[in-house]
């Protein structure tokens, strides 16, 4: 029995070595293999692969889209307004070999690049553009980041500016500006209404001037509308044309009696 003990130990070591050599990579993973320090041309995976330790060293790389939250950055806009802006970046590794070889830590490198690019791009625009032109700024940020990360084998698919934190004084100033803008629009609308009303009244006056009887009828119509409210006493003058008729008849009767 003791004669077979070394063989059993050797067999056990071989089994353990083979178990350590076998690696399983998931569908979204790739293995970057360094053999005696040299990079193998193609990454391994997915599925079952062999990594012959100690001559081989494997680095796992995920190919899934990574969501990177950029911490708030202090930015001074073009019109000298200090704001805090944070963003979110969506990117993925397209070439695992370059992502490992060309940069030491592609996650940290992408994060630092995003922070500096955010300060650089947003610092060149005014506050109104920062608040109103988010889509254009997001596109500019995405293009700049993608061009810088392309040598690393990383594709930046989307950049979104999430929140712009304004100082309290600037929030009050924007509120006053919006209120003044609403008042201006209200005054313009009121002036346009007055202009249209005066135009219609002018046209109505021209029509009434052609027929004097129409003026009398309009006068009676106004009296009828006013008299419908019995809660007040109304004093109004009578048209002198109507009094002339009565005065003329009364004068005739007086002369006949004389």
C-alpha positions, 0 to 999 in steps of 0.5 A: 500500500505505501508503494502506491502513495507517491503515485496517488499524490502525483495523480491528485496534484495533476487533478488539482492542476487541471482543475485550476487550469480550467476556466469558465467565462460567461457570455458577456465576459472575455479573457485577455491572456498574457503568456509569459508576459506577451499578449495573445492576439485574440481574447478567449471566451465565452465558455470553457477555456484553459489557462496554463498557470503559471505561464498564463495570466488571465484578466476578465473583461466585461462587455456589458454596457457600464453606467458611470455616474460622474460626481458633481463638478463646480463649473463657471459658465461663460456669463460667470455663474457658478453652478454644480453639474453632474452627469451619467455616462453609458459606455462599453468595452469594444476591444478587450485587449486594448482596454487592458493594454492601452490604459492602466484602469479604463474605468478610472480613466474614463471617469476622470476624462468625463469630469474634465470634459464636463468642466471644459465643455459646459464652461464655454456656454452661458447659463441659458444655453446650459438650461435650455440646450441639454440635447446639443450639449449631451451630443457634444460631450458624447462626441468628445468622450468617444473620440478620446476613449476610442484608442482604448477600445471603449465606445461611449454611447450616451452622455446625459447631464442629470442635474444643474444645481443653481445658487439660491440668488440665481434661482430668485433672479430667474424667477423674477425674470420669468415673472417679468416675461409673463407680465410683458406678454400679458401687457402685449396681449392686452394692448393687442386686444385694445387695438382690435377693440378700438378698430372695431369701434371705429368701424361701428362708428362709421356704420352708425354715422351713415344712418342717424336713426341707427344711433337712436336705436342703439341709444334705446338698446343701451337704456334697455340693458341698463334698466335691467339692473333694478338695484340702482337709480340711473339718470340719463338725458333724453335725445333733443330730437325727441323733445323737439317733436313734443315741443312742436306739438305743444306750441301748435296747440297753444297757438290754437287755444289763443 
